[in-house]
Amino acid sequence: MSALQDRYINPLTDFGFKKLFGSEPNKALLIDFLNQILPERHRIKDLSYARNEQVGTKKLDRKAIFDLYCIGESGERFIVEMQKAKQNFFQDRSIYYASFPIQEQAQKGVWNYQLEPVYTVGILDFIFDDHRSDSELLHLVEWKNQRCEVFYDKLKFIYIELPKFTKREEELETQFDKWLYVFRYLSQLQDRPPKLREKVFEQLFEAAEIAKFSAEDRTAYESSLKYYRDLQNVVNTSREEGREEGREEGLARGREERSIEIARQLKKSGVAVALIQAATGLSKADIEKL
């Protein structure tokens, strides 16, 4: 389906995410979303967007380019990332990215090292492998000591596993539920759901309506959506191939276990090793071990 046949953009695309949450006219949307997951003392009243390309302290240092980077009116730093597929060393990348808004707070001359809080928020279009059996979709990662007491409360990582969110519109209860519903289903909607009629979502639907885009924005969105769909196809194909490979491995393992059991019974009955080999395909050494 062409992107232009949908009524609303897909917020999981690069273009859609930055269009809705990364522009000054729409920052109320980002503020409302972040306030659903931040602790009470760090709720945001206002924020400003900062440069999303960060460089190290030396010319040869690697860069970091965030999806969104913003600063709350009290100085808190927020990195907000839309992650569409699993990556190797994902946690390492999160730590590395968080180091930039920490380092940029350094002051020249005499400085007492006091830092403002840094939050990394990851909206994930996948599930962590070690969380597949866990129904919890919001993960707060903090720096704790051996007694599980928070050692440093100014560095936090918040991850949301979107595929675990399966509520229907009539099941939406909290504002957080409503935002996750938007992330998952906005591009599939043709009308504004009754439960999303409040002011902040009215603004979101206005900003997300493709018919109101300029020709340039439509072209950019088409390109971004194509990249997103291609990536999803690659991920789904890899997942299916993995399942098929797992089935084949399971069948092969089952056949081998059956052959071993047959060989064990034949050996008990005093059948010659050569005949057992012919019947099961096992090696002489494997049969003698039984």
N, C-alpha and C positions, 0 to 999 in steps of 0.2 A: 504494500500500500504506500502511495506517495505521502510524504509528510503533509502536503497541502490538502489531503483528504481528511486529516484529523482536525478537530476544532481547536484543541489545545496542545501546546508543545510538551515534549517529554522532558521532565526536569532531571532525568538521569544522563542526558547528553551534556557535553561540555557547554554548548551554546545555551541550552535550556536552563542549566543550573546557574550560569553566570548572568543570564538575562533576568531571572527571577530574583536572585539573591545577591548579585554582585554589582548592582548599580545604585547610585545615590537615590533616585526616585523611589526605589523599592526596598530601601534598607529596613523599613518597618517589618517586612516579611522575615528578614534574617534575624532581627531582634526578637520577634515573637517566637520563632523556631528555637533559637538558642536559649531563650528563657525557660523553655520547657525541660531542658536537660541540665541547666546550670544550678549549682547550689544557691540557696536564697541570698547569701551575702554577696554573690557576684552577678545577680540579675542585672541586665543591661537596660538603661534608660535611653542611652544614645550611643552611637559608635561612629567612627570614621574609617573609611577604607584606606589601607596603606598599600604601598607598592608590593605586588605579589611576587616580584623577582628579587630574591635576596642573594647577596654575594658575601663571601667570607671576608676576613680582615686582611687577607693578602691577595695579591693579584692572581696567584695560581690556585687559590682555593676554589672548590667546586661551587656552582650556583645551586639554589633551590628555588623552584617555581611552584608556588602554591596555587590552588584553585582560587581561594579567597583568603585574604589576610586583613584583619581589621583590629582596631584598638578601641576599647570601651572608654567612656568618659572618665573613668577612674584609673585608667592606665592598663587594664588587663589586655593581654594579647590573645587573639583567637585565630588559629589556623583552621579553616574549614575545607575539607577535601571530599570530593565525590569519587569513590573508588569503584570502578566498574568490574574489575576482575582481580583474582588473587595474583600476588607478585611474590617472587622469592625475596626473603629478608624484609617482609612488610613491616615488622616491628622495628627493625633496624632503621628503616627509612623514616618511620614516625619519630624516632628519637633524634635522628640527624636533623630533620626538619625543625623540630622543636628547639634545637640548639641555636637557630638563627635569631628568633625573637628574644632569646635569653642574652646572647652576645650583644645585640644592638642596644641593650639597656646600659652597657658600660659607659661610664662617664670619665672624661679626662681629668687629670689632677687627683686631688684627694677625694676618695669615694668610699662609702661605708658598705658597698656591695648589696644594698637593699634592692630587691627585685620585685617587679609587679608580676602577678600570676600569669601563667601561660597555659592555654588550653588548646589541645589538638582534638578536633571533632572529625571523625571519619564516618561518612555515610556510605555503607558498604552494600554493593549489589551482589554479595556472596556471603557464605557462611564459613567461619573459621573451621578447619578440619577437626580441631579438638573441642568444638562446641556443637557438633552436629546432633548429639543426643541431649543437648541442653536447650530448654524452651526459652530461656532468657535471651532477649534480643538486644538489650542495652547493657553495655559493659563499661564500667568505670574503672580505670587503671590508675592507681596511685603509688607513690613511693612509701613503702612501709618497712618497719623493722622486723626482727625475728619474732616479736610478740603480736604481729599484725596490727600494730599501732601506726598511725600515719606519722611518718618522720618529717615529711616536707609537703605542705598542703598547697603549694603554689604551682605545682606542675601536675597536670592531669591529662589523661587521654580518654576520650569518650568515643566508643565505637557502637554503631547501630547496624545490626544485620537485617537489612530490609526483607530478604526472602522469607524470614520467619514471621513477618507480619501478614496475617491472613484474614483480618476482620473485615466483615461486610459493612456497608454504610450504616445499617440499622444497629450495628454493634459498637459504633464509635461512642466512647464515653468521655475521654479526656481530650484536651487540646493536643497533647502529644499523639494520641491515636489519629486525630484529624490530619496532622502533618505527615505522619507515615502513610496514611491513606492517599494523600496528595502525591507523595513521592512515588508510590507504587502504581496509582491508577489514573493520574491526571490526564495523560494522553489518550486514555480509553473513554473518557467521558464526553458526552455530547451536551449535557445540561448540567447546571450547577446543582449539586445535591442539597436538599433542604438542611442537612446538618452542617453545611459549609456556607451558610448565608451571612455569617458575621462579617464585620467590616474588613478585617485583615484578609480573609479569604476572597471577599469581593474584589479587593485590590489585586490579589493573586490572579484571579480568573481574567481580570481586565488585562493584566500584563502578559498572560499566557495565550491569549487568543490570536491564532496565527493570521486570521483575516485582517488584523490591524497592523501587521508587520509591513515594513518597507520592503521593496524588492530586494534590497541588499541583505536585509535580515532574513528574508525567506531563503535566499541562496545559501547563506551561512548556516542556517538551520538544517536545510536539506543535506549539506555536506556533513554536518555534525551527526545527524541522525544516521546517515549511511555508515559512518565510522562506528557508531554505537552498535548498529545491527550486525555489521561484519564481525565486530569483536564478539558479540553474543553468539553468532554462528560458530565461530572458532571455539569458544568455550564449550558450547553444547556438543559440538562434534567430538572434542577431546574427552568430554565426560562420557559420551556414548561409547566411544572407542575403549575407554577405560572399563566400562561395564562389560562390554563384549569380551575384552581380554580377561576380565575377572571370571566371566562365565566359562571361557575356554580353560582357564587354569583350574577352575573348580572341577570341571568334567575330567580333565587329565588326572587331577589328584584323586578323584573318585575311582577312576579306572585302575590307577596304580594300587590304591588301597584294596580294591577287589581282587586284583591279581595276587597281592601278598597274602590275603586271607585264603584264597584257593590253594596257593602254594603251601601254606602252613598245614592245611587239612590233608593235602596229598602227601606231604612229608610224614605226617603222623601215621598215615596209612601204609608207609613203607614204599611208596612209589619212587622209582629211580630218579635221581636228580636230572638226568638228561631228558626224561619224559616231562618232568615238571617244567623245565626250561621251555620245551616245545609248547606246552599248554598255556603258559603264562607270559612268556617273553622276558622273564626275569633272568638276571645273570646267575651263573653258578655261585659266585661269591655271596650274592644277596640271599639265595636260597639256603646256603650253608649257615648263614647267620640266624636263620629262623629257629 
